[in-house]
Amino acid sequence: MARKTALSAPTYSTVCRGDGHVEAVRVEYDPAVVSYVQLLAVFTAERHVRKARRQYASAIWFDDAAQEAAARTALAERGLEGIVELAPAMEWHDAEEHHQDYNFKNSGAACLR
């Protein structure tokens, strides 16, 4: 979960109640294997729509000016400005354990269909 508020330990319950955090996937990668620009290409190729609830926002959080510039370019090329949030990386909070590897633990989950 990405931090958007002063809440120090968000839970799924607080996120669902609108505490300002966003459900997110943290991508760790080896730039010798895949570039940040390649990751952006995969991300921006997916369909993005505005969600009514903040917790489901589509977002890119960047670590430095180079990543910000690359992300702005990728979003502009796909017409996603204003649809995908772009902001500096914030403090990361892992989800509760029962939400870790959710897709593997819940093969019939609606989010996999």
C-alpha positions in Angstrom: 0.0 0.0 0.0 1.3 3.4 -0.8 1.1 6.1 1.9 -1.1 9.1 1.2 -1.9 10.0 4.8 -0.3 10.3 8.2 -1.7 6.8 9.1 1.3 4.8 10.2 -0.1 1.3 9.9 -2.9 1.0 7.3 -4.9 -2.2 7.3 -7.3 -3.5 4.6 -10.1 -2.3 6.7 -8.8 1.2 7.0 -8.1 1.3 3.2 -11.6 0.2 2.4 -13.0 2.9 4.7 -11.1 5.5 2.6 -8.0 6.3 4.6 -6.3 7.6 1.4 -4.0 4.6 0.8 -4.0 2.8 -2.5 -3.9 -1.0 -3.1 -0.7 -1.4 -5.1 1.8 -3.9 -6.5 5.5 -3.2 -5.7 7.7 -4.1 -8.7 11.3 -4.9 -7.9 13.4 -5.4 -11.0 17.0 -5.8 -12.2 17.8 -3.0 -14.7 20.4 -5.3 -16.3 17.5 -7.6 -17.3 14.6 -5.2 -18.0 14.6 -1.4 -18.2 12.2 1.0 -16.4 11.0 2.1 -19.8 10.1 -1.5 -20.7 8.2 -1.8 -17.5 6.3 1.4 -18.2 5.4 0.0 -21.7 3.9 -3.1 -20.2 2.0 -1.0 -17.5 0.7 1.6 -20.0 -0.4 -1.1 -22.5 -3.0 -2.3 -20.0 -6.5 -0.7 -19.9 -6.8 2.0 -17.2 -10.0 3.6 -16.2 -10.8 6.0 -13.4 -12.1 4.2 -10.4 -14.7 5.7 -8.0 -12.7 4.7 -4.9 -9.3 6.0 -4.1 -8.0 2.6 -3.0 -8.2 1.3 -6.6 -6.4 4.3 -8.2 -4.0 3.5 -11.1 -0.7 5.1 -10.2 3.0 5.3 -10.9 5.3 6.4 -8.1 8.7 7.5 -9.2 12.1 7.5 -7.4 13.9 10.2 -9.3 13.7 12.9 -12.0 14.7 10.4 -14.7 11.9 8.0 -13.8 9.4 10.9 -13.6 10.4 12.0 -17.1 10.1 8.5 -18.5 6.7 8.0 -16.8 5.4 11.3 -18.1 6.5 10.4 -21.6 4.9 6.9 -21.4 1.6 8.3 -20.1 1.5 11.0 -22.8 2.2 8.5 -25.5 -0.8 6.4 -24.4 -3.1 9.4 -23.6 -3.2 8.4 -19.9 -2.4 11.8 -18.3 -5.0 12.5 -15.6 -6.1 8.8 -15.6 -3.0 7.3 -14.1 -1.7 9.2 -11.1 2.0 10.2 -11.2 3.7 11.1 -7.9 6.9 10.8 -6.0 7.4 7.4 -4.2 6.2 7.5 -0.6 6.6 5.2 2.4 5.6 1.7 1.4 3.4 -0.5 3.7 3.1 -4.2 3.0 -0.4 -5.5 3.1 -1.5 -7.9 5.8 -0.1 -11.4 5.4 -3.5 -12.9 4.3 -3.3 -10.5 1.3 0.3 -11.4 0.3 0.4 -13.6 -2.8 -3.4 -13.3 -3.0 -3.7 -14.6 -6.5 -1.7 -17.8 -5.6 -3.8 -18.3 -2.5 -7.1 -17.6 -4.2 -7.1 -19.2 -7.7 -10.8 -18.5 -8.2 -10.7 -14.9 -7.2 -12.7 -12.5 -9.4 -9.6 -10.3 -10.0 -8.0 -13.2 -11.9 -10.9 -13.5 -14.4 
